[in-house]
Amino acid sequence: MAASEPVKVLKALADANRLRILELLGRGEQCACVLLENLALSQPTLSHHMKILCDAGLVAGRKEGKWIYYTRQAKALNEIAAYLQALGQDVPTNSPTDDCRCR
């Protein structure tokens, strides 16, 4: 994962509407019209959120006629989960060393 990617992905995840969209997409591929039925959002607002999720690689869309069908991208979600897991493993559990200048 490139250094800037986690920031982009975490920013995309830092919104309640986008998290709800990802939850809805957990049921499988969804048409934008179905997402609109389940969210209190206007069509332009949904499009804005979908662009952010797609740009972050968390969601992919395919056009069929006038509708766009969206799916979650498990690989990207697994990568950010692994990244966060690795951050948690880097947290030291011991006390500060004696050579700390703060003392």
Steps between C-alpha positions, in 0.01 A plus 500: 500500500651836395565754776217730389245222448410439865422870541269498197327180612462610862359837389249313285403285800470801732140575407187337641322499161791330326524239775127433462548464123773242560270315740224492237746377238587218739175338382647479150489712188250785529355740247531869586120515507491236777762690698289815469195315635697399810671832568365845579712654224431682176629349177778763463612439859510124442704557183746712699544226762532228236773695321700525823455127571593406142804732495620339824465156340242385755217468247478425129216593270377357173254674274204312358270718295429814700577333835826442683545187707751516785698232683736512797863427426604242758870529415512870589303444821731213598808713428384787723405252773850347481655848507308592815584164657871564433474843662356339811786251513759780494372652825764444771368359824809584705580823682709779341872433485746667736656699216181698439572875496160574656614410850 
